[in-house]
Each structure stands twice: as C-alpha cells, then as structure tokens.
C-alpha cells in the first residue's frame, strides 16, 4: 500500500451489517475502484441515524452525511426496500419495520404474504429499490439508484439473501432471490445496480479530492 493511499481511499459504509460491507467491497473491486471500505464497527462512537426521510434517497443521504461529519471521511449509505404494486408501493421505505419491529425479517415477510394472499399471481408485481448515497465531510453529495423488478410468490424458497428475498422472483428468473448465488444476485439486484452506478462517481470524486 503506498504512503497516504489508505487515507485518500478510505470510505465508511454507514452500516454494521457485515454482509453489506462484503457486498460493497466485492462490487467496487469488480468495478476497479481502489478504495478501502470500512464499516461502522470501526466507529463505535457513531450511533444509529434516524431514517426520517420520505424516500430511499433522503434516508440514504441522511445516513451518509451524519457518518461523514462524525468520521471526517467520505461516507456511503444506502436505503432500500420492497415496493409491491398491489399495496400501492408499500412497504417501501418501511420495509425493514413493516411488522412494527425493525429488522424482524420473518415477521415482515409473513405480514406481507398475508396482505397479498388474496391477490392473483398476475397482479403480484413488485420491485426492490435502492438509493446509494455518497457524502463528503465538506457537504458534497451524490446519489445513484437501482431497481430489480419481479413478482411475489406464495411461500418462501431458498436460504440465501435476507429480508424479502425468499418470496421475490426476479424478472426472467424461476428462482427466488434467496436461491441465487451471491454473484448472480449482485449482477441483477437493486443494490448491485445502485452501487455499480455509484462506483464511477466514487472514483471520480475521490480522485478529484485527493489534492484538496
């Protein structure tokens, strides 16, 4: 590692989810962006940022700016969720706490299935949406977004992924997101698309800021 490279290329991903950190590292490596991604476990003093925005982009920017200010480093944050046509786009930004308790994947999934149980298969269209935000300590910001369209099925299948993956079949697939390999999911997922769109922005922003 060359002198000064870690500082110039160090970016905080605003999460303590090890899976998300691994995913972003993998996507940026494949995109050829030479940055060191660290998670919030390296910054125990930074607390959770309330997601009070009314869109995925607003929530991602709230988290990214808070972490950039607190850490003094460029920060990346994402917000994502499942938008079901028959539920007027819900759970949307409330996906992680749809059942009333944040992060209870099983309860969220079971509630969703109950809510669409009477909806015919042809009307069970849905999409995952993700906004990935980059914020710099000086206040600059950029956002990239990605979506993955598909349908909701009757019962969970697969053990990979998390959240609503076991009941979501992406367009052009017969398998659920939870039955795809990590590489297969990265290639088509909303988060993969958003982070890949953010990758050149990240590379350009960091290279442009190294002399400041």
Helices and strands as residue ranges (DSSP letters): H 5-8, E 10-13, H 18-30, E 36-39, G 40-42, H 56-71, E 74-84, G 85-87, E 90-91, G 92-97, H 105-115, G 121-123, E 125-135, E 141-152, G 165-167, E 168-170, G 177-179, H 182-188, H 190-209
